[in-house]
Amino acid sequence: MNDIPSFNSCIENAIKDNWLLDALTDYKGTTLQYHDVARKIEKLHIMMEAAGIGPGDRIAVCGRNSAHWAVAFMATLTYGAVIVPILHEFNGEQIHNIVNHSDARLLFVGDYVVNIIDPKEMPHLEGIFNLPDFSLHTSRNEELTFAREHLNELFGKKFPNAYRKEDIHWHQDEAEELCMINYTSGTTGYSKGVMLPYRALWGNVDYCQRFLGNHMPKYSKTLSILPMAHMYGMTIEFLFPFCSGFHLHFLTRLPSPAIIAEAFKEVCPDVVVAVPLIIEKIIRKRVFPKIQNNAIKMLLKMPVVSKKVKERICQEVYAAFGGRAYEVIVGGAPLNQEIEQFLKSIDFPITVGYGTTECAPLISFSDYHDFIPSSCGQPVAGMEVKILSSDPENVEGEIVCRGTNVMMGYYKNEEATRQALDEDGWYHTGDLATMSADGHIFIRGRLKNMLLGANGQNVYPEEIEDKLNSMALVSESLIVQRGNQLVALIHPDMDEANSMELTAEDLQNVMEQNRQELNAQLPVYSKLQAFEIQEEEFQKTPKKSIKRYLYK
């Protein structure tokens, strides 16, 4: 890995090569050009230096997606400090714990987060910055306070002949140098600080540029929907497009389906990156109602016109995502099989990737031309992947991988590091899968989620949930084990139920019918003995996976 170039040079080159072009836009807000980003980075460097921040010191950022979040992130890396991205969905106590555990000396916070934190609970911080304007919320350092109050004057002294691209001389990193500690949201209840070196960021961005960027036009536009503090959103929606000289748009508000649909229509992104929940809601709410009528169903059965009808439907779906995207990339969780089969049947450019925070995040991916339904692609460049099974093509086993993208370990947690990284450098994902002869990976489920049937058979709850989620009035579901019985926890589609004026008894009858129809498709050992209706949506992680540990 000695031939891996500086990752910060990717940021520098993107700024220099696109100096006067639009870079970062807050949706329905202001736009920063690439030279504006560079100026703001330099000003943050002045304040970091005044605060006595040195190479390797930790700087945390916590807030909703925004241009200034991106600036704070890049300013930290290009200074040579270690960034600690914190999910803004965390509560105050969780944020305090991460700031303290990571030994962060500075913290950038958004306008929502600032109201839920208490500076007294983070005694080692030198200062807290407000992300909207980089003003100081809290300062425990006189030099930092002075620097913020006299920032423009200090900037003018440092660059007396105006600020030019030739003035950029930022930290040149080494491949194995620590650049980030990312605390996993985790569906098992406890976060761990994933230590990522610069090579992991470079490996992911380089792969995306070579295998995705080549298909996209110069000066492409992207829409950032996923949390930037989560590796999937950070890498694919932020670092890859910025380093490629694209124009990034940040959805700064809560990403409801209506707002996302509006943003797709206005921005018209050249690639769409999403989690399954977003894709499924758009298809079920905005596409299916238009095409699931008797006339369309009849036309689809006629060989002469079915191709034209499918093309028309594909255009309809394409328009829902802005009408320009080269492909729609799904990650973070499996895509519902009904939705996947529908999209493939109309030749829609859909593909599914796979990764983890510990790999920053990419492990496997395939372009939509090479995508095989139910798979999550083939190992990405720079990564070895194997299945711990005597027969990987037919018998599932744990996915393990090693290579450029793999983490250094968990911060201050040697025991967890030993469990995840073996002595040969293989990272144990905890996911179960099979792999075809040509390297396509087919995930069965999480090792920790696997249930044991009454007769000792392995039961994969995700497979049952996928079928159940496609049945009448089911919005989402979770399969749990109660003694020797399998029980379905079901959150119904209440909007649909209310529009049909269904009573609670009607809902029970519908769900019982679903249970019986589902059991007819399942082997004896994985049949559902009962169901329970959940009136509220399941609590989820930022990548919209259900927090299973809360419902055991």
N, C-alpha and C positions, 0 to 999 in steps of 0.2 A: 504493500500500500504506500510505498515511498514516492510513487509517481503521481499521487493525488495532489492537485494544485490547491492553493489557498481558496477557501470558500468566500472569504471577504472580497477577494479579487473579482468574484462573480458579481457581487453587489456593486463594487466600484465601476466595473466595466459597463454594467447596465446603465448606471447613472451617466457616465461620460458619453456613451454611445447614443443616449436618448435625451440629452441635456434639456432641450426645449420642448419636449413632448409631454403630454399628460401622463401622470403616473398613478396617483391615488385619489379616488373620489369617494367621499361619503355620500351615499345614496340620498338624493334631494338636498345635498349640502355642497360644501366647497371642494375644489379640486387643487391638488398639488402637482406641479410638474416635477420632472426628475431633478432639476436644479434646486427647486424649493425643498425637496427631500434632503438633498445634500447640505443645504444651509442649516436646516433644522437639526440634522445629525451633528454638524460642527458645533452648534450652540449647546446641544446636550453634552458634547464632549467637554466643552469649557466648564460646565457646571459639575460634571463628574470629576474632573481634575481638581476643581476647587474644593470638592467634598473629600478629597484624599482617596478617591477610588483608585485601586491599582489593578493590574492584570490578574484575572482569576477571581476577583471579588464578585459577589452575587448581587444582581439587580433584578427585582421582581416587577411584573406588570400584570394588572388585573382590571379588565374592563370589557365592555362590548366591542365587537369589531369596529375599527375605525382607522383612518389614515394615520392619526397620531399614535395609535397602538403599534402600527407597523413601523413608524419612525423610531419610537422608543426601543423596539425590539432590535432594529438594525443598528441603532446608535450604540447599544450595549455590545453587540458582537464586534462591530468595527472599532470599538474602543479597546477590546481585548478582555472585557469582563464576561461573566457567565450569566446568561439570561434565565430567569425563572418565570415562565408563563403560568398564570393561575387562572383557572376557569372562573368566569364571573358568576356562574351559577352556584358556586360554593357559598356557604353562609359565613358570617363574620368569624366564628370560631375556627372554621376550617382554613380560612385565609390567614388568620393569625398564626395557626400551627405551621402552615407551609412557610410563611415568611420567617418564622423563628427557626424551624428545622433546617431550612436552606442557608441560614446565616446571612440573609439578604441585608444589604446596607442602605439601599434605596428602593422605593416602591412607587410605581406609577399606577394611579387608580382612575377609573372612569366615574362619571357623574352619578351612576347608580351605586357603585361599590363604595364610594366615599361615605355614604350614609350608613353603611352597615359595619364599618371597621372602627376600632378604638386604638388610637396610636399608643396608648398606655400599655396595651397588651402586646406591643411589638417594641420592647425597650431598646433593641440594638440598632434600630433604623436611624440613619443620619438625616433622612428627609423623605417626605412624601410629596409627590408631584401630582397635580390635577392633569389628567390626559387632555381635556378639551383645549387648554391654552398653555400647558406646561408651567402654570404658576405653582408656587410652593404652598401646599396645604399645611405642612408641618416641617419645621427645620430645627435640628439640634446641633447645627454646625454654623458658626459665624461666617466662615469663608464661603460656604454654600449660599447663605442668605445674601451676602455681599455680591456674589457672582450673579445671582438671579436679579437683584435690584439694578445692577450695572451691566446687564448682559450685552445689550447692543453696543455699549461703549467698549467692552472687552473684545467683542467680535470685530469691531472696527479697527482696534489696535492690532489684532492678530492678522487681519487681512486688510491692510491700508489701501491697497490698489484694487479694491472690489474683489469679490469672491469668484474664482474661476475653477473650471474642472481641473486645471493643472495644480490647484492647491490641495487636491485630495491626496493625502498620504496616511492611510489608515492601517490598523493592525493587520499584519500578514500572519495568518494562523498556520499552525502545523496540523497535519491530518489527525494525530492522536490527541490533540489538545481538547480539553473539556470546553464545550461552548454552551451547554444547556442542561438544566435539571428540570425535567418535565414530570409533574406529579400526576399520576394516572387517576382518572375518575373512578375506574374500577367498579365492577358489579359485585365484588365480593366484600365490599364494605370499607376497606382500608386502602388509602393511597400510598404509593411508593414513589420515591424520587428517582426517575430514570435518568442516568447520566449519559448524555449523548456527546460524542466528539464531533469535530467539524467534518470529518470524513463521512459521517452518516448523513449530514445535511447535503454535502456535495454529491454523494452517491445517489440520493433520491432526486435531486434537482437535475443532475446530469442525465439520469435515465429518462426523466420526463421530457427534457429538451430533445433528446435523441429519438425517442419513440412516440412522443405525442406532439411536441412542438413542431416537428417537421411537417405535420399534417395541417398546421394552423397558419393563417395568414400573418404577415408581419404587422405589428401594432394591433394584435388581437385584443378583444375586450373580454374580461372575466367578471363574474359576480361572486363575491365571497359571502356565503350563507352560513357555513359551518363555523363553530367557534375557532378563532385563530389560536387559542391556547391549546387546542387539541391537535395532535400531530397531523391528522388527516387533512383538516382544513388549513393548518399552517403551511404544510409542504405543498399541497396540490393547488390550493386556491390563493396562496400568498407568495411563498418563496419562488416556486417555479415560474409563475407569470411575471413577477417583478424582475427576476434575473434574466428573463427573456425579452424585456423591454415592452411588456404589454401594458394596457391601461386597466387598472384594477378598480372595481366598484365594490364598496363595502356596505352590506345591509346592516345599518347601525341600530336597527330596531328589532323587536321580538319577531322572529321569522314565522308569522302565521301563514297558512296556505294562500290566503287572499293577497297578502303583501308580497309573498314570493312570486305569485303569478303576475302581479302588476310589475314587479322588478324585472322579471324575465322579458316581458313585453317591451319595456322601456330600454333596457340595457342591450338586449339581444346578444348574449354572450357567445363566444366562439367555441367554448367547451362548457359543459355543465357537470359540476361535481356535487354529489348529494348522497344522503343516507337513504335507505329503502323507504322509510316512513314518508319522506317528502315525495318521492316518486309515486308511491302507492296512493297517497291522498290525491295528488293531481290527476292520476289516471282514473281513480274510482269516482271522484267528485266532478271532474271537468271533461272527461273523455267518455267513459262508459255510458253516462246518461244520454249522450248524443248518438251513440251507435248501437246500443242494445235495444233496438226495437224490431218488430217483426219484419219490416220491409228490408232493413239492412241484413238481418240474419238470413232472409230468403235469398237476397242477392249474392251473399257470400257462398251459398251452396251451388250457385250456377257457374260452372267452369268458364263460360264465355266472358262474364263480366266481373268475376270475383277478384281478378288481378287489379282491375281499375278501381274497384271498391276499396281494396286494401291500400292502394296508392293514395286514395283520397283520405282514408283513415289515418295513414302515416303522416300526411301533411297536416292533419288536424292535431295529432299528437305533437308533431314537430313545432307547430305554432305555439303550443302551450309552453314550450321551453325557449321561446324567443325566435325560433325559425332560422337560426344561423349556426347552431352548434355542430361541430365536427362529430362529436359523440357525447353520450351521456354516461358518466362514470359513476357507478354505485359502489360504495364501500362502507365499512363500519359494522355491517351485519348482512346476512343473506337476504336476497331479494325474494319476495313472495313468488312461488312457482307459477301461479295463475297469471300474475302480472308479467313475469319474465316470458312465459310462453306466448302471451298475447303480443308483446312487443316484438319478439322474434318472428311471429307469424306474419307481421306486416312489414318485416325487414327494417325495423327501426334500429338506428345505430346505438344499441345499448351494450354495455360491458360491465363486468364486475371485477373489482380488484380485492386484494387481501393484504392485511398488514397489522402491525401492532405498534404501540408507542415505543416499545423496545427496539424497533427497527426503523423508526423515524419517517414514515411507518411502513414503506413498501417491502413486501415479501414476494408477491406474485401479481401479475397483471397481463392481460392480452388486449390488443386492439380489437375493436368490435368485429373486424373482418375475420379474426381468428378465434373469437369468443365461442365457447361451447356451452350451451345451456346447462345450468346447475353447477358449473365450475366457477372458479375465481381466478382463472388465468394460469400462466406458467411462471416459474421463478424469474425474477427480474435480473438484469445484468449485474454482476458483482456479488450475487447471492447463490449459495448452495442450499438446496432444500431436499430433505428426505423424509420418508414416513417410517416410523419405528414399528414395522410389521413384518411378519414372515412372508406375506404376500401383499405388497403395497397396492397392487391393482385391484384386489378383491376384498382384502381384509383391512379394515380401518386401523390406524395407529396414530400416535401423536406426531404432529408436525414439528420438526426441528430444523433450524437453519443457522448458517454462519456466513460471514462475509462483510463487505464494506459498510452495510447499513446497521449492523448490530451494535447495541449499547456497550458501555464500559462496565455497567453494573448498577446496583441501586445505592443511592447516597446514604451513607451511615447505616447500611443494612447488609452486612456480609453474609448472614445466614440466607436471606432471600436471594442474594446474588449467587450463592453456591447452588441453590435449588434450581435457579433459572439457567445458569451458564455452566456447562460441564467443563472438565479439564481440557477437552479438545476444542473448546470454543463454540460448541453447538448451543444455540439458544432454544430452550424447550418452551414451546408456545402454550401448551395446555389445550390445544385444539386437536380434534380427531378428524382424520381425513383418509381418503384413498388418493392414489395418483396414477393417471393413465401412463401408458408406455411413452407417450410424447410429452409428458410432464405437466399435463393439466391437473389441477388440484380440485378435489371434490370434498368439501367440508361436511362432516356429519354432525358435529356439535362440540361443545366444550367438555373437556374431560371432567371438570368439576360439576357440570350440570347433568351428566349421565346418570340415569336412574337404573336400579336393578329390579327387574321384573320378579314376580312371585316364584318363578322357577329358575331364577338366576340369569335370565336373558338380559342383554343390554337394551335399554330403552332410551332413545334420543328425543327429549321433549321438543326440541326445535322442529323436528320433522312432523310431529303431530300438530304443533301450533301452526305450522305453515298451511296445512290442509284446513284446519279449523278456521283460520283467519279469512279463508275464501268463501265461507259459508254464510247463509242468510243472516243479516243484521249483526254479524260479529265484527267489531272494530279491531280488537286485539285480545290476545289470550295468553295464558301461562299455565303450563302443566306442572302440577306438584304431586308429591307422593304423601299420602296419609295412611300410615301403616303399610298394608300390602295393596292399597287401592290407589289408582291414578285418578286425580280429580282435575277438572278444567276450571280455572278461574277465567271468567269471560267479562270483558267490558263491551257492552253492546254499542252499536251505532245509534246513539240516542236521538240524533237529528232525524234520521230516517224513521225510527220507531215513533217519534212524536208526530212526524208528518203523516204517518199512517194511523194516528190516534190509537196506538196499541196500548193496552193496559199492562200492568205488571204481570198479570196471569197470562196474557197473550205472549209476552216475552219469554216466560218460563216454558210455555208450550213450544215456541219456536226453537229455543235452545235444546230442549229435550229431543225434538225432531232432528236437529243438527247432530246431537250426540249419537243417536241411533244410526243415522246415515254415515257418520264418520266411523263408528265401530264396524260397520259392514266392510270398510276398506282396510281395517287394521288387523294384524295378527292377534291371536287370542291374548298373548302376554302384554300387549300394549293398549288394550281396549280401555275406555274411560268408564269408570263406575258411577261417576257423579259429576255435577258441575255446580259452580257457585257464581252468581252474577255480581260483578264489581261495578257499583254505580259510578265511581270516580275512575279517571284514567290511571293506569299504573305509573308509579314514579319512575323516571328515566334518567339515564346518564346524558351528558351533553351530546353524544353521538346517537341518542334516541334508543338505546338498548334498555330494556326493562331491568330495574335493579332487583334481580331475582332474590337476593338474600333477604329482602324485606318481606317476602311472601312465603318463606319456607315454614 
